[in-house]
Amino acid sequence: MERTYITGVSPGHDLARELSILLDASGVTVVDTREEATAELRVRRLSTGRRVLSVGGDARVSEYELYLVLEYEVRGRDNDWAVEPVTLTVTREYVHDPIQALSQREREETLRESMHRDLAQLVMFRLQAASPVKRNGQD
């Protein structure tokens, strides 16, 4: 993975930026084109959302859960090796205060940024522990 190309998410996305920083810190160069790469980190699915966790006695939402789901895989040049698809989920809970609606939006943004950082770190931990599978009839 000495030269890795990230696909499936725009380069300006929080997750792509975090992955690039962590890969760089590990000695991996993130490249701009598939042709320059020795590996491709493919984001197959990235979804985010919010669920109601609890409702107060006044029938108003009192607590939410934010979630972020990532499915990714890594392929070597010419698909000669692979790290099979992995799905990771990160969640955060927070208490909802309807009186401070504007600060709630900022709080959600801050939590999502933190979740992208945590998700990128989880990817790195998985990559460091991964055992690539040889492809194309190789052992």
Beta strands, then each sheet from edge to edge (+ up, - down):
strand 1: 3-7
strand 2: 29-30
strand 3: 39-55
strand 4: 61-76
strand 5: 81-95
strand 6: 133-134
sheet 1: 2+ 1+ 3+ 4- 5+ 6-
end
